[in-house]
Amino acid sequence: MYKIKYIRNGVFLSINNIKLDIEYIRSQFPAFKDPTCKDWSFFENAGGSYVPQTVIDKLNKFMISTKVQPYADYPMSKIAGNQMDESTKLFAEMINAKNNEILIGGSTSINLYVLSNALKSFISPGDEIIVTNQDHEANISPWRRLSESGAKIVEWKMNKKTAELEIEEFEKLLTNKTKIVAVTHCSNIVGSVNNLKKISELSHKKGAIVIGDGVSFAPHGFPNVKNLDVDFYTFSLYKTYGPHLALLYGKEKILKQLPNQNHEFLSGQYPYTINPGGPNHEELVSLSGIYDYILSIYNYHFGNDELSILEKIEKVNQLITSHEEEIANPILDYISCRDDLILIGKNKINNKDRAPTIAFYSKKMSSKSLSELLVKNKIATRNDNFYAWRCLNALGLDPNDGVVRLSMTHYNSIEDTKNLLNALKSI
Ligand SMILES: Cc1ncc(COP(=O)(O)O)c(C=O)c1O
């Protein structure tokens, strides 16, 4: 199919054996040259990622020349408005949504609370809502709260031994009364990728709405929301190489039916009806820098061609996945072989069935002590429950001491892996 060969660093590469050029990737992120950050191996990406220069440039430029109220007729204002619309349009393209299906809010937690308040009007006493005990609390509490409107809350529990959510268990919980299913695409503790496409298919047969939490999934490759067929999908842009904002996607046909939670005269103007107020303008504009960065990865590795943006994203995702497997699997393997360390979740990433988000604890010391020792070795990590406290409780762990989490992303290098393994070996 792809016969063309590219030359990189003087070496011919067929398209099938192109690997992520980690030097190129890291050169896009000023943090790796910054005196405060440069000597550290950064393993806290599931908490929030570094940003590429493209994002910083967009933010700076906006603050210098277009930091005015947008959408008026004078040039600075026109440009500001156009840039805001452009960011939304580009993100819609990247995840295969329409412009009016995208809402940018302050955080995923805010987006989900605002959404659950809107969906309240869909709930009648006796309706059922399925939540899991694997999710971050942001995709549990807003839905549990709908019990105040008469909803019965049903919990899809993980298998205690494997920490996995099993589809067979989910099928047993689905009924004709199920109205909402809230489930994470990828757990921020277990790391497992849940089959959201299958969950959507099964839920839709019962007429239920599916809310997918993509916060721990999206940093490892933007999803195609139409392909997943979820009704709502959310992720935090500050973990996908952007500023502190979050994206909420919703299917147009449902957004149209939601009540207006914004000013009265905006009635009918979805998706602006969902959020009482708009996003931070300069940060919204800087989001187009994420698009530029992802496209630059494509162009650098494959060259410019006629592929659609979704096809390019797919190719970049494949590069990222192979790289992440290469840097994370040795860590998963090492931890799972140590008698004193207990790994949560699968001990190998296979075909993107797991994110490189690695949570573990020690039989010999607290997670706090373990993380302190790693930090002394210049491994940026921490211990916590990471707001997945139901998950930790269900696994019989103390949510105060929590687990140590090593969360990697595509800009981590094999040197980071070696540094971490050396640090662990000394403990
Ligand atoms: C899986 C998951 N869902 C939701 C959230 C909440 O995101 P936010 O901080 O944007 O509210 C987080 C945050 O860490 C998370 O890891």
The ligand as an SDF file (V2000), in Angstrom:
LIG
                    3D

 16 16  0  0  0  0  0  0  0  0999 V2000
   -9.3510    9.6960   34.9000 C   0  0  0  0  0  0  0  0  0  0  0  0
   -9.6220   11.0890   35.3820 C   0  0  0  0  0  0  0  0  0  0  0  0
  -10.8480   11.5870   35.2500 N   0  0  0  0  0  0  0  0  0  0  0  0
  -11.1650   12.8370   35.6370 C   0  0  0  0  0  0  0  0  0  0  0  0
  -10.2100   13.6580   36.2010 C   0  0  0  0  0  0  0  0  0  0  0  0
  -10.5780   15.0450   36.6370 C   0  0  0  0  0  0  0  0  0  0  0  0
  -10.0330   15.9730   35.7640 O   0  0  0  0  0  0  0  0  0  0  0  0
   -9.9610   17.5310   36.1350 P   0  0  0  0  0  0  0  0  0  0  0  0
   -8.7560   17.7250   36.9830 O   0  0  0  0  0  0  0  0  0  0  0  0
   -9.8360   18.2070   34.7970 O   0  0  0  0  0  0  0  0  0  0  0  0
  -11.2140   17.8820   36.8240 O   0  0  0  0  0  0  0  0  0  0  0  0
   -8.8980   13.1850   36.3680 C   0  0  0  0  0  0  0  0  0  0  0  0
   -7.8700   14.0430   36.9820 C   0  0  0  0  0  0  0  0  0  0  0  0
   -6.8200   13.6340   37.3570 O   0  0  0  0  0  0  0  0  0  0  0  0
   -8.6030   11.8630   35.9500 C   0  0  0  0  0  0  0  0  0  0  0  0
   -7.3670   11.3520   36.0750 O   0  0  0  0  0  0  0  0  0  0  0  0
  1  2  1  0
  2  3  1  0
  2 15  2  0
  3  4  2  0
  4  5  1  0
  5  6  1  0
  5 12  2  0
  6  7  1  0
  7  8  1  0
  8  9  2  0
  8 10  1  0
  8 11  1  0
 12 13  1  0
 12 15  1  0
 13 14  2  0
 15 16  1  0
M  END
$$$$
